[in-house]
Amino acid sequence: MDLNWIWKSILIVFGGTLLLRIAGRKSISQMTLAQTVIMIGIGSLLIQPLAGKSIWTTLGVGTTLVITLVVMEYAQLKIDSVEKFITGKSKIIIENGTIHEKNLRKLRFTIDQLEMKLRQLNISSIHDVKWATLEPNGQIGYELKTEAQPVTKKEFQQLQQDVQSILLLLNPQAKPETYTDTSENKHDIFSEVATKSHKKSPPKYLQ
């Protein structure tokens, strides 16, 4: 009984993981057309050795595909025309609450698809959008109108200070309230990535 498929399968997993690691960590929704084509090609290649093809030829072809992808990405960094041809450019689809129907038609993007994307971004009204663009990776970039933007922490603190100033003018005897920022004392899971350690150690069975 031929058991070569066992070591071939193991080598394919390790080789494929290495190739995809070099190619990048973007998800499918973030890939350019060239990246998607090459990833599909690598996926098709990796299964061929189990059907009798040479495993070394397969890994060699996969390596060539990844090298081609890396060269194309460096070319995009250096030459704008190459980036425009391979990746494409962002297109405006909403301006000051008005939909750019002409651009939507060019992109073959329906109103229903646009509204679905906006709902996923927690945008309830197109009229609240100052700018919206469809990016080359299919995602939507947007900027809300000033009146529709949420209040930032800095703006809220400034408002508190203004209110305190008005209260002091009305009642000079009143003691001003102080705002204490407790964010530094909170558990920050992002800082753990930078420090590569847990501020509070999790249970051993979850480490």
Long-range contacts (C-beta under 8 A, 24 or more apart in sequence): 5-50, 8-49, 8-50, 8-55, 9-50, 11-55, 11-59, 12-46, 12-47, 12-49, 12-50, 12-55, 12-58, 15-46, 15-59, 15-62, 16-42, 16-46, 16-62, 19-59, 19-62, 19-63, 19-65, 19-66, 22-66, 22-70, 23-66, 23-69, 23-70, 29-137, 29-138, 29-139, 30-137, 30-139, 31-137, 32-86, 32-87, 32-88, 32-136, 32-137, 33-86, 33-87, 33-88, 34-69, 34-72, 34-86, 34-87, 35-69, 38-65, 38-66, 38-68, 38-69, 41-65, 42-66, 87-136, 88-136, 89-136, 90-133, 90-134, 90-135, 90-136, 90-141, 91-133, 91-134, 92-131, 92-132, 92-133, 93-132, 93-133, 93-134, 93-140, 94-126, 94-129, 94-131, 94-132, 94-142, 95-130, 95-131, 96-130, 96-145, 97-126, 97-127, 97-128, 97-129, 97-130, 97-145, 99-126, 103-134, 107-134, 109-134, 114-140, 118-142
